[in-house]
Amino acid sequence: MAPPILSLKEIDLHWGADPVLDKLEMHIGAGERLCLVGRNGTGKSTLLKLVAGIIEGDGGERWVQPGVHVAYLPQEPDASGYESLKEYIVAGLPADEQDQTYRADVLIEDLSVPGDADPKTASGGELRRAALARTLIGEPDLLLLDEPTNHMDIATIEWLENYLKAWRGAMVLISHDRTFLANLATACLWLDRGKVRRLDDGFDKFEAWQDKVYAEEADALKKLDKVIKEETRWSVEGISARRTRNQGRLRRLHAMRDERRNVVKAQGQVNISLAGADKSGARVIEAKGISKSFEGRTLFSDFSIRINRGDRVGIIGPNGAGKSTLLKVLLGELAEDEGTIIRGTNLETLLIDQKRADLKDDMTIMDVLTGGRGEWMHIGDETKHIMSYLKDFLFDPSVANTPVSALSGGERNRLLIAKNFARPSNLMVLDEPTNDLDMDTLDLLQEVLADYKGTILLVSHDRDFLDRVVTSSIVLEGDGTAVEYAGGYSDYVAQKRLSGKAEKSDAKASAKVVSIKDVPARQAKKASKLSYKDQRELDSLPAEVETLSHQINQMEAELGDPELYAKDPNRFSALSKELEAKRDELDEKEMRWLELEELKESLES
């Protein structure tokens, strides 16, 4: 661990009589990339404000190394008092650098911020991107980012990832985006019951470590009396059990994707075999050659898809690409400009978009779930006591009469999920359901979706959540095209990469190779042939590709045995994972071979 540039020592903080932070110790070293993890309502944002010096604890000490510049991105930025978003961004520069407004121009372009826009009329997404630019512009020694990916599209999230990877300062990140944290964090701070535990490893190791801590606590609790054990069992064991069950669901999801991969074909067209399927009610939505334009811009054109009962379809794309418009057209809320849409019969649609209009501050949790009608809930044909239902959605039964006004934002979202899932439906539409949810609630939502018997349409910028839930993805690139790919976001990226390799090969066959004269002179002088290291790598790659291809063929042949799963399910699972890894490795080596070949030709031409 690097020497600290900021430390919190013996920090206490109370809300009323309840302790939020209890003798908390926390240290941040120069250049460290830390993620701050914890359930919604545990005080992560409050702790970050303490680190930033915005609020003070009831006791303890905050120490900052002299000369260290700290910048903080809040969840709800306030740009009031500024005439434009650019002026708001420039204010993030140190006082003696306020004239360097060109630095704002660079970030405005990279983050697609309308710099001239009035903050009063800017959208929530525009304001958050401007706040992010304001936080980054001063190049602080310590970045404190509270949910920086919320309400941002995947392209912007990936830009931010790359920007932060090159960042030399320290950072503390709060985010529900597992992929974002896994790509950036090198150590984890876990805020739990007023204390901070530290794991000096990446986020990909966090959940296993968390489960280990829970297991150790559970063992220790056996020495305590039965009352205490019963009160804490739900909180320390529930999440681990859910995550374990989710692994089986993920394996089933991969099997569904393999089946779907044989369905998704060329751009804008789907060819589905109905052999052996129950045709009654099987078709949910079928679109043929649909197009839609808005204010003279084509959002999608000549797009076709058939969505069957039980399909789980993700809709992916940058902000403004037309995701919500496509969703509304498919559901019949907007008319298509061209083409036809046939919708199935007896559809009961449930929309979950995280709007909180149904929650009134003076309502209790019980009122929200039962409509003020007693303690029993009707969920389809099942009747369930509210206390049991609350446990299913990670609420302690003792909070049943808690008013909505006392709940955190994440708890309100969890309550909305519980309310919505009590309604009968066979077509669920989720429009950005993961915003403001903590990871435990995301695990819960994934579990509920895994058990759902109907069809799912999901709009999301959360790459990990898409990978865990959907079996196919409709991708709007923002250029007027809509394409269906098998699998989730990672599958889309892999398939697009393969498509890009094919395009490069076609270009190469047409002799469209970049000439050395097109390279800037300072680069052209550097080399006229591959380096020794690159040439050795190029020479060895064909044999490596051949070996990998042979291994993949053997694995595919073994997995093709219809009796393998029944005879040895562990072997089937392990082999499936190994095959996926080998395919990824083959893709990488083929791409690297192509890059080196093109580089070699460009240098020798």
C-alpha positions in Angstrom: 0.0 0.0 0.0 1.3 3.4 -1.0 2.0 6.1 1.7 -1.4 7.8 2.5 -2.2 11.2 0.9 -5.5 11.2 2.9 -6.6 9.4 6.1 -9.7 9.2 8.2 -9.1 8.2 11.8 -11.6 7.2 14.5 -14.5 8.8 12.5 -17.9 8.6 14.1 -21.2 9.7 12.4 -24.8 9.4 13.7 -28.2 10.0 12.1 -30.3 10.6 15.1 -29.5 7.8 17.6 -28.3 5.4 14.9 -24.6 5.1 14.1 -23.7 5.3 10.4 -19.9 5.2 10.9 -18.3 3.8 14.0 -14.7 4.6 14.8 -14.0 4.2 11.1 -10.4 4.0 9.8 -9.6 4.6 6.1 -6.4 5.4 4.2 -5.9 6.4 0.5 -2.4 6.1 -1.0 -0.9 8.0 -3.9 -2.0 6.6 -7.3 -4.3 3.9 -5.7 -7.5 2.9 -7.6 -10.0 2.0 -5.0 -13.7 1.0 -5.3 -16.0 1.7 -2.4 -18.6 -1.1 -2.1 -21.6 -1.6 0.1 -25.3 -2.1 0.2 -27.5 1.0 -0.5 -28.2 2.8 2.7 -25.0 1.8 4.4 -23.5 5.3 3.9 -21.1 5.1 0.9 -22.1 8.5 -0.5 -21.9 10.0 3.0 -18.4 8.5 3.5 -17.2 9.9 0.2 -18.5 13.4 1.3 -16.4 13.0 4.4 -13.4 12.1 2.4 -14.0 15.1 0.2 -14.3 17.4 3.2 -17.9 18.4 2.4 -19.3 17.2 5.7 -17.7 16.5 9.0 -18.1 13.6 11.3 -19.3 13.7 14.9 -15.8 12.7 16.0 -12.4 11.7 14.7 -9.9 13.3 12.3 -9.6 13.9 8.6 -5.9 14.4 7.5 -4.9 15.5 4.0 -1.3 15.7 2.8 -0.4 19.3 2.2 -0.7 20.3 -1.5 -3.0 17.4 -2.4 -5.9 18.5 -4.7 -9.1 16.6 -4.2 -12.0 16.7 -6.7 -15.5 15.2 -6.0 -18.3 14.1 -8.4 -21.7 14.0 -6.6 -24.6 11.8 -7.6 -26.8 14.9 -8.0 -24.7 17.8 -9.4 -25.8 21.4 -8.9 -24.9 23.9 -11.7 -27.2 26.7 -10.5 -25.6 30.1 -10.7 -23.8 29.4 -14.0 -24.9 30.8 -17.4 -23.7 27.8 -19.4 -22.4 24.3 -18.9 -19.0 25.4 -20.2 -18.8 28.0 -17.5 -19.7 25.4 -14.9 -16.9 23.1 -16.2 -14.3 25.8 -16.3 -15.0 26.6 -12.6 -13.4 23.2 -11.9 -10.0 24.6 -12.8 -7.6 25.8 -10.0 -8.0 29.6 -9.4 -4.7 30.4 -11.2 -5.6 28.3 -14.3 -9.1 29.7 -15.0 -7.9 31.2 -18.3 -7.1 27.8 -19.7 -10.6 27.3 -21.1 -9.3 25.1 -24.0 -9.1 22.3 -21.5 -12.8 22.5 -21.1 -13.3 22.4 -24.9 -11.4 19.1 -25.1 -13.6 17.5 -22.4 -16.8 19.0 -23.9 -16.0 17.3 -27.2 -15.0 14.0 -25.7 -18.1 13.8 -23.4 -20.5 15.3 -26.0 -21.5 18.1 -23.6 -23.5 21.0 -25.1 -21.2 23.7 -23.7 -23.5 26.6 -24.6 -26.5 25.0 -23.0 -28.2 26.7 -20.0 -27.9 24.4 -16.9 -31.5 25.2 -16.1 -32.7 23.5 -19.4 -30.0 20.8 -19.6 -31.1 17.2 -19.4 -30.0 15.0 -16.4 -27.5 13.2 -18.6 -26.0 16.4 -20.0 -25.6 17.8 -16.5 -23.9 14.6 -15.2 -21.5 14.6 -18.1 -20.7 18.3 -17.5 -20.2 17.5 -13.8 -17.8 14.8 -14.7 -15.9 17.1 -17.0 -15.7 19.7 -14.2 -14.3 17.0 -11.9 -11.6 15.9 -14.3 -10.5 19.2 -15.7 -8.3 20.3 -12.8 -6.3 17.0 -13.0 -6.5 16.5 -9.2 -4.3 14.2 -7.1 -7.4 12.4 -5.8 -10.6 11.8 -7.7 -13.8 10.9 -5.8 -16.5 9.6 -8.2 -20.0 8.8 -6.9 -21.8 6.6 -9.5 -20.1 8.2 -12.5 -21.7 5.8 -14.9 -25.3 6.4 -14.0 -27.4 7.6 -16.9 -24.5 7.3 -19.3 -24.4 5.2 -22.4 -21.9 2.4 -23.0 -19.7 4.5 -25.4 -19.3 7.2 -22.7 -18.6 4.6 -20.0 -15.9 3.0 -22.1 -14.4 6.4 -22.9 -14.3 7.1 -19.1 -12.7 3.8 -18.4 -9.9 4.4 -20.9 -9.4 8.0 -19.5 -9.1 6.7 -15.9 -6.8 3.9 -16.9 -4.3 6.5 -18.0 -4.9 8.6 -14.8 -1.8 9.0 -12.6 -3.6 10.2 -9.5 -5.5 8.3 -6.9 -9.2 7.6 -7.2 -12.1 6.2 -5.1 -15.1 4.9 -7.2 -18.6 4.1 -6.1 -20.5 2.3 -8.8 -22.9 -0.6 -9.3 -21.3 -1.3 -12.7 -19.3 -4.5 -12.1 -17.5 -4.3 -15.5 -16.4 -0.7 -14.8 -15.0 -1.6 -11.4 -13.4 -4.8 -12.6 -11.6 -2.9 -15.3 -10.3 -0.1 -13.0 -10.1 -1.0 -9.3 -6.9 -2.5 -7.9 -8.2 -2.6 -4.3 -11.6 -2.7 -2.6 -13.0 -0.9 0.4 -16.1 -2.6 1.8 -18.4 -0.4 4.0 -20.4 -2.7 6.1 -22.1 -1.9 9.4 -20.2 1.3 10.0 -16.7 -0.2 9.4 -14.5 -0.3 6.3 -12.7 -3.6 5.4 -10.0 -3.5 2.8 -9.1 -6.1 0.1 -5.8 -5.5 -1.7 -7.0 -7.1 -4.9 -9.2 -6.3 -7.9 -12.9 -6.2 -7.8 -13.2 -9.5 -9.6 -12.0 -11.1 -6.3 -14.3 -9.1 -4.1 -17.4 -11.2 -4.1 -15.5 -14.4 -3.2 -13.8 -12.5 -0.4 -17.1 -11.1 0.8 -18.6 -14.6 0.9 -15.7 -15.8 2.9 -16.1 -13.0 5.4 -19.8 -13.8 5.7 -19.0 -17.5 6.3 -16.5 -16.6 9.0 -19.0 -14.4 10.7 -21.7 -17.1 10.5 -19.3 -19.5 12.2 -18.6 -17.0 14.9 -22.3 -16.3 15.5 -22.9 -20.0 16.4 -21.2 -19.2 19.7 -23.8 -16.5 20.4 -27.4 -17.0 21.7 -30.1 -18.2 19.4 -32.0 -14.8 19.2 -29.0 -13.0 17.9 -28.2 -15.7 15.4 -31.8 -15.7 14.0 -31.8 -11.9 13.7 -28.5 -11.8 11.7 -28.7 -14.9 9.6 -30.7 -13.3 6.8 -28.3 -10.4 6.5 -25.0 -12.4 6.4 -26.1 -15.5 4.5 -28.8 -14.4 2.1 -26.7 -12.8 -0.5 -24.1 -15.6 -0.7 -26.8 -18.1 -1.2 -28.4 -16.1 -3.9 -25.1 -15.7 -5.7 -24.4 -19.5 -5.6 -27.8 -20.2 -7.1 -27.1 -17.6 -9.8 -24.2 -19.7 -11.1 -26.6 -22.5 -12.2 -28.8 -19.9 -13.8 -25.9 -18.5 -15.7 -25.1 -22.0 -17.1 -28.7 -22.3 -18.2 -28.5 -18.9 -19.8 -25.4 -19.9 -21.8 -27.2 -22.9 -23.1 -30.1 -20.7 -24.2 -27.7 -18.4 -25.9 -26.2 -21.3 -27.9 -29.7 -22.2 -29.1 -30.3 -18.5 -29.9 -27.0 -18.3 -31.8 -28.4 -20.7 -34.4 -31.4 -18.3 -34.8 -29.8 -14.9 -35.3 -28.6 -14.6 -38.9 -27.9 -11.6 -41.1 -28.4 -7.9 -40.3 -32.0 -7.0 -39.8 -33.3 -10.6 -40.5 -34.1 -13.5 -38.2 -34.8 -17.0 -39.3 -36.4 -19.0 -36.6 -37.2 -22.7 -36.9 -40.6 -23.6 -35.4 -40.1 -27.3 -35.5 -41.5 -29.0 -32.4 -42.6 -25.6 -30.9 -46.0 -24.9 -29.5 -47.4 -22.3 -32.0 -50.2 -21.2 -29.8 -49.1 -18.0 -28.2 -45.5 -18.6 -29.3 -45.1 -15.4 -31.3 -44.9 -12.3 -29.1 -43.8 -9.6 -31.6 -42.8 -10.0 -35.2 -41.5 -6.9 -37.1 -40.8 -7.0 -40.8 -38.8 -4.3 -42.6 -39.7 -1.5 -40.1 -38.2 2.0 -40.3 -38.6 5.1 -38.1 -37.3 8.6 -38.6 -37.4 11.6 -36.2 -36.9 15.2 -37.2 -35.4 14.1 -40.5 -32.9 11.6 -39.0 -33.3 7.9 -39.6 -33.2 6.0 -36.3 -33.5 2.5 -37.8 -34.4 1.2 -41.3 -35.6 -2.1 -42.8 -35.3 -3.9 -39.4 -36.9 -7.3 -38.9 -37.1 -9.5 -35.9 -39.3 -12.2 -34.4 -39.5 -12.3 -30.6 -40.9 -15.6 -29.3 -42.4 -16.4 -25.9 -39.5 -16.8 -23.4 -37.0 -14.7 -25.3 -34.9 -12.2 -23.4 -33.9 -9.4 -25.7 -31.5 -6.5 -24.8 -31.6 -3.2 -26.6 -28.2 -1.5 -26.7 -26.9 1.7 -28.1 -25.6 5.2 -27.4 -27.9 7.9 -26.0 -30.0 9.4 -28.8 -29.7 6.3 -31.0 -33.4 5.5 -30.8 -33.5 2.7 -28.2 -36.7 4.0 -26.5 -38.2 4.8 -29.9 -37.6 1.3 -31.1 -39.1 -0.1 -27.9 -42.3 2.1 -28.3 -42.6 1.0 -31.9 -42.4 -2.7 -31.0 -45.0 -2.2 -28.3 -47.3 -0.2 -30.4 -47.0 3.1 -28.6 -45.6 4.7 -31.7 -46.4 3.9 -35.3 -43.7 2.7 -37.6 -43.0 4.8 -40.8 -42.6 1.7 -42.9 -42.9 -2.1 -42.6 -45.4 -4.1 -40.5 -45.6 -5.4 -36.9 -47.7 -8.3 -35.7 -48.2 -8.6 -32.0 -49.2 -11.8 -30.1 -52.5 -12.2 -28.5 -53.3 -12.1 -24.7 -50.2 -10.0 -23.9 -50.1 -8.6 -20.4 -47.2 -6.0 -20.4 -45.4 -4.8 -17.3 -43.2 -1.7 -17.7 -40.4 -1.1 -15.1 -38.5 2.1 -15.7 -37.5 3.1 -12.1 -39.9 6.1 -12.0 -40.9 6.7 -8.4 -44.2 8.5 -9.1 -46.2 5.7 -7.4 -44.3 6.2 -4.1 -45.7 8.8 -1.7 -43.6 9.9 1.2 -46.4 9.4 3.7 -47.0 5.8 2.6 -45.5 2.9 4.5 -43.7 -0.1 2.9 -46.8 -2.2 3.7 -49.1 0.4 2.1 -47.1 0.3 -1.1 -47.1 -3.5 -1.4 -50.7 -4.2 -0.2 -52.5 -1.0 -1.2 -53.4 -0.6 2.4 -55.4 -3.8 2.4 -54.1 -5.9 5.3 -51.0 -8.0 5.5 -51.5 -10.4 2.6 -50.5 -10.0 -1.0 -51.9 -11.7 -4.1 -49.1 -12.6 -6.5 -50.7 -14.3 -9.5 -52.5 -17.4 -8.1 -50.5 -17.3 -4.9 -51.2 -15.5 -1.6 -48.2 -14.5 0.4 -47.8 -12.8 3.8 -46.0 -9.4 3.4 -43.3 -10.4 6.0 -42.2 -13.3 3.8 -42.4 -11.2 0.7 -40.2 -8.5 2.3 -37.5 -11.0 3.0 -37.5 -12.1 -0.6 -36.6 -8.5 -1.6 -33.9 -8.0 1.0 -36.0 -6.0 3.5 -35.9 -6.9 7.2 -39.6 -7.6 8.2 -39.2 -5.1 11.0 -39.3 -2.2 8.5 -42.8 -3.0 7.2 -44.3 0.1 8.8 -41.4 2.4 7.8 -42.5 5.4 5.8 -41.2 5.8 2.3 -39.7 9.2 3.2 -37.2 7.3 5.4 -35.9 5.1 2.7 -32.7 5.7 0.6 -32.9 6.0 -3.1 -31.7 2.4 -3.6 -34.3 1.1 -1.1 -37.0 2.9 -2.9 -36.0 1.3 -6.2 -36.0 -2.1 -4.5 -39.5 -1.4 -3.1 -40.7 -0.5 -6.7 -39.3 -3.8 -8.0 -41.1 -5.7 -5.3 -44.3 -3.8 -6.1 -44.1 -4.3 -9.8 -43.2 -8.0 -9.7 -46.4 -8.7 -7.7 -48.4 -7.7 -10.8 -49.3 -10.4 -13.3 -47.6 -10.2 -16.7 -46.2 -12.3 -19.6 -44.2 -9.5 -21.3 -41.8 -7.5 -19.1 -40.2 -4.3 -20.4 -37.3 -2.9 -18.4 -36.1 0.5 -19.4 -32.8 1.2 -17.6 -33.8 -0.7 -14.4 -30.3 -0.9 -13.0 -29.8 2.9 -12.3 -29.1 3.6 -8.6 -29.3 -0.1 -7.6 -26.6 -1.6 -5.5 -25.0 -4.9 -6.5 -26.9 -7.0 -4.0 -30.2 -5.7 -5.4 -28.9 -6.3 -9.0 -28.2 -9.9 -7.9 -31.8 -10.1 -6.6 -33.3 -8.6 -9.8 -31.3 -11.0 -11.9 -32.6 -13.9 -9.8 -36.2 -12.8 -10.2 -35.7 -12.4 -14.0 -34.2 -15.9 -14.2 -37.4 -17.3 -12.6 -39.7 -15.2 -14.9 -41.7 -17.4 -17.3 -42.6 -14.7 -19.8 -40.7 -12.6 -22.4 -38.3 -9.8 -21.5 -37.3 -6.6 -23.4 -34.4 -4.9 -21.6 -32.9 -1.5 -22.3 -29.6 -1.0 -20.4 -26.1 0.4 -20.4 -24.9 -2.1 -17.7 -22.7 -4.5 -19.6 -22.5 -7.1 -16.9 -26.2 -7.1 -16.3 -26.9 -7.5 -20.0 -24.4 -10.4 -20.1 -26.2 -12.1 -17.2 -29.8 -11.7 -18.4 -30.3 -11.5 -22.2 -30.1 -14.2 -24.8 -29.9 -11.8 -27.8 -29.3 -8.1 -28.3 -30.6 -5.5 -30.7 -27.8 -3.0 -31.2 -28.5 0.5 -32.6 -25.1 2.0 -33.5 -26.5 5.6 -34.0 -26.1 5.5 -37.8 -29.6 4.4 -38.7 -28.9 0.6 -38.5 -30.3 -1.9 -36.1 -28.8 -5.4 -35.9 -29.6 -8.4 -33.8 -26.7 -10.4 -32.2 -26.8 -13.6 -30.2 -26.0 -13.2 -26.5 -25.3 -10.2 -24.4 -23.0 -7.2 -24.7 -19.7 -9.2 -24.6 -21.1 -11.5 -27.3 -22.0 -8.5 -29.4 -18.4 -7.1 -29.1 -16.9 -10.4 -30.0 -19.1 -10.9 -33.1 -18.6 -7.3 -34.2 -14.8 -7.9 -33.9 -15.0 -11.0 -36.1 -17.1 -9.0 -38.6 -14.5 -6.3 -38.5 -11.7 -8.8 -39.2 -13.7 -10.0 -42.3 -14.0 -6.5 -43.5 -10.2 -6.0 -43.1 -9.5 -9.2 -45.0 -11.7 -8.0 -47.8 -9.9 -4.7 -47.9 -6.6 -6.5 -47.9 -7.7 -8.7 -50.8 -8.6 -5.5 -52.7 -5.0 -4.2 -52.1 -6.4 -1.3 -50.0 -3.4 -1.1 -47.7 -2.3 2.1 -46.1 0.8 3.4 -47.7 3.8 4.5 -45.7 3.5 7.9 -47.4 0.1 8.4 -45.6 1.9 8.0 -42.2 3.3 11.2 -40.7 6.9 11.7 -41.5 8.1 11.4 -37.9 6.5 7.9 -37.8 7.8 6.9 -41.2 11.3 7.4 -40.2 11.1 5.1 -37.3 11.1 1.8 -39.1 11.1 0.2 -42.5 10.3 -3.3 -41.2 8.9 -5.1 -38.2 10.8 -5.1 -35.0 12.6 -8.3 -34.1 10.0 -9.0 -31.3 7.0 -8.4 -33.6 8.5 -10.5 -36.4 9.0 -13.4 -34.0 5.5 -13.0 -32.8 4.2 -13.0 -36.3 6.2 -16.2 -37.2 4.8 -18.1 -34.2 1.1 -17.1 -34.4 0.1 -19.4 -37.3 1.1 -22.5 -35.3 -0.6 -21.2 -32.2 -3.8 -20.5 -34.1 -3.7 -24.0 -35.6 -3.2 -25.6 -32.1 -6.0 -23.6 -30.7 -8.3 -24.5 -33.6 -7.5 -28.2 -33.1 -8.3 -27.9 -29.3 -11.6 -26.1 -30.0 -12.6 -28.8 -32.5 -11.9 -31.5 -29.9 -13.9 -29.7 -27.2 -16.8 -29.0 -29.5 -16.8 -32.7 -30.5 -16.9 -33.8 -26.8 -19.6 -31.3 -25.9 -21.6 -32.6 -28.9 -22.1 -35.8 -27.0 -25.8 -35.6 -26.0 -25.1 -37.9 -23.0 -22.2 -35.9 -21.6 -24.2 -33.6 -19.3 -26.1 -36.6 -17.8 -23.0 -38.6 -17.3 -20.7 -35.8 -15.9 -22.3 -32.4 -15.4 -19.2 -31.0 -13.8 -17.1 -32.0 -16.8 -19.8 -30.4 -19.1 -19.7 -27.1 -17.1 -15.8 -27.0 -16.9 -15.5 -27.8 -20.6 -18.0 -25.2 -21.6 -16.0 -22.5 -19.7 -12.7 -23.7 -21.2 -14.2 -23.7 -24.7 -15.4 -20.1 -24.3 -11.9 -19.1 -23.1 -10.2 -20.9 -26.0 -12.5 -19.1 -28.5 -11.7 -15.7 -27.0 -7.9 -16.6 -27.1 -8.3 -17.7 -30.7 -10.1 -14.4 -31.6 -7.3 -12.4 -30.0 -4.5 -14.3 -31.8 -6.2 -14.1 -35.2 -6.7 -10.3 -34.7 -3.1 -9.9 -33.6 -1.9 -11.8 -36.6 -3.9 -9.6 -38.9 -2.6 -6.4 -37.3 1.0 -7.6 -37.7 0.5 -8.6 -41.3 -1.0 -5.3 -42.2 1.8 -3.4 -40.3 4.4 -5.5 -42.1 2.9 -4.8 -45.5 2.5 -1.1 -44.8 6.2 -0.9 -43.7 7.5 -2.8 -46.8 5.4 -1.0 -49.4 
